Amino acid sequence: MSSQRITIYVEGGSPGGLSSNCREGFRKFLEKAGFKGQMPKVVACGSRSEAYKRFKTAVSQSGGGDSPLLLVDSEEPIAVAPWLHVLQRVGDGWEQPPGAKDDHLHLMVQMMEAWFLADVPALKAYFGPKFQEGKLPKNNSIESISKDDIESSFTASVQDCPKKTYKKGRDSFEILGKIDPQLVAEKSRHAQRFLDHLKQLMEAGSHG
């Protein structure tokens, strides 16, 4: 067992009882990524600003064995380092807290649903045979697809399915638990960075 106390403060999951759905979705995703038996703690924070606030508090209170991480949507294309991205982004203006390292911040580019586009078979299995994958963006570079394009394509692709609509919370965390992390990492360099960093923390802790 790792001696590292790894806590991931994530955007999403509340209100309305969705925090448990969020934690469960990330638990399944991380188990598939190879962390079963040494799982980090996932804290569902609701808004991205609340996630940053709770992460900042955790960093200020962390001890030697603590590794608080922040995982939020990038909201926009990333052209600079993650901390500079959230500092410069209108609506954020987040400064890197004292004690926080560069690899304490991880971004889902440009939103968590972009990860789903890496595993279309999982989407088809979830929504059923009437799911129209042809309505999804054709761009294989999932990080370059805008939030608006992702959201509109999900609306179009599920309109004939029994669920009729795609709903964050109801659907997002269930799908997160079903997709293949390896496929996501292959198509998202920031997802690869996140999983690689977790692995390094786990290995460092197990040898500590």
N, C-alpha and C positions, 0 to 999 in steps of 0.2 A: 504493500500500500504506500502511496505517495504521502510524504510529510508536508507537501505543499498544500496550503489552504487557498485554493483558486476559486474566486467568486466572479461570475460574469454578470454584469448589470446590463440587461437588454431592454431595448425599446419594444414596447408592446405588452399586451397581456392584461390590461385592466381599463376601465372598471367592468362590473357585471360578471364577476366570477371567471374571467378569462385568464387570470394569472396562472391557475393550475393547468389550463390548456397550453399556455405558453411554455411553462416549465416542462410539461410532458412532451411537447413537440421537440424541444431542444434536447431533452434527455434521449429520445429515440434517435434523433439525428446524430448526437455525439456518441451514442453506443455503436451505431453503425460505422462511425468514423474510427472506432477502435479504442474508445475510452471506457468501455464497460469494466466495472470493478474499480475504477479510479476516477469517478465522475466529478467534474467541477460543480460547484453550487451555482444554480441559475436563479437570478432575482429578476422577476418580471416587473418592470418599473412604470409601464403605461407610456407616457409621453417621452420623447427623446430628451427634453429638457430635464425631466425628473430623473431619467437614467444618468445624465451627466451630473446632476446634483448629488445623487446618491453615491455615484462613483467617486466624486471629489471628496465627499465625507469619508468614504472608505479608505481612500489613499492617505488622508490626513491622520487616520486612526490605525493604519496598518502596522503590524509588527514585522519581524524578520522573516517569518514563514508565510506571510500573506502576499497573495498576488491578485489584486483586484483588476478586472478587465472591463472595458466598456465596449459594447457591441450595438451599433445603431446603423440605420440607413444612411447612405451618403446623400440621398435626396437629389443629387446632381452628379454630372461626370466629375471624375477626380483627375486633376492635372498637377497636383502638388502632394506633398507628404500629408498623411491623415490629420495630424494636429493642425497643420497650416490650413488644410481644407475646412475644418470646422471653425477655425478662428476667422477665416475670411468669408465664410458663407453667410449671406444675409439671413437673419433669423436665428443664427447660432451665436457667433462671436465668442466661442469658447476658448479660453486660454488653457494651456497645458498646466495642470496643477503642480505645485511643488512636490517632488517625489514621484511623479508619474513619468514613466519612460515612454519612448516613442512607440514601443510595441505593446503598450497597455491599451491603446485605442485601435479598434478594428471596425471596418465599415462593410456593410452589405450594399453592394453597388449594382444599381442605384437604390434598390429596395430589396427586402427579403424575397419578394415574389420573383425577382430576377433569377434567384437560385432555382426556382421551380422549372424555369425554361431549360435548364440543363438536363432535366429528366422528364421528357414529355410522356414516355410510357407510364410513369407514375401518375401523371395528371389524367391520362386516359383511363387508367385503372380506377382512379378515385371518382371521376365524374361519370364514367360509363361510356357505352358505345356511341352515344350521340354527341360526344365531345368533338368539336371541330378543330383539330390541330392545325388545319390550314389557315385558321384565323390568327394564329400566333405569329409574332415577328419572325421573319426569315433570317434575321441577322444572327450568325453563330457566335458573335462576340456579345455575350449577354450583358457585360458591363457597360456597353455603349448604348443600350436601349433605354430610352427615357421612361420615367415613371408614368407619364401620360399614355405612352404607347403600350406599356405593359398592362396598365389598368383597362384601357379600352379593348385590348386584345382578349383579356380574360372575360370581359363582359360579352364580347361577340362569340367567343368559343364555347361558352356554356349555355347559351340562350335556349337551346333545344334539349338540354339535359334535364333530368328530374328536379335538380336543385334550382334551375332557371337562372340563378345569379351566383356570382362569386362574392362571398362575404368575408372580410377580414375577421379574424377571431374564430368564427364558426368553421371556416374552411382552412385558413392559412396554417394554423398550427398542426392540424391533422395532416395536411399535405407535407409540411416540414418533416414530420415523423416518418413519412413514407419514401421520400426522395433519397437517392444514393449520394452520399457526401463525396465520393470519389469523382462522380460525374460533375458535381458542382465545382470541386477544386480544379478539375481539368479545364473548365470554361470560365473560371473567375479567379484571377490571380490574388485578389484580396481575400477570397474564401480560403485559398491555399495558404496564404500568409497566416490567417487565423488558426487553421488546423495545425500548421507547422509549429506555430508558437505554443499552442496548447501541448503538443507532443514534447517540445523542448522543456516546458515547465514540469511536465509529468516525469520526464526522464531525470531532470535535475533533482526533483524531489525524491525520487526513488533511490537515488545514489547519495542523498544528503544524510 
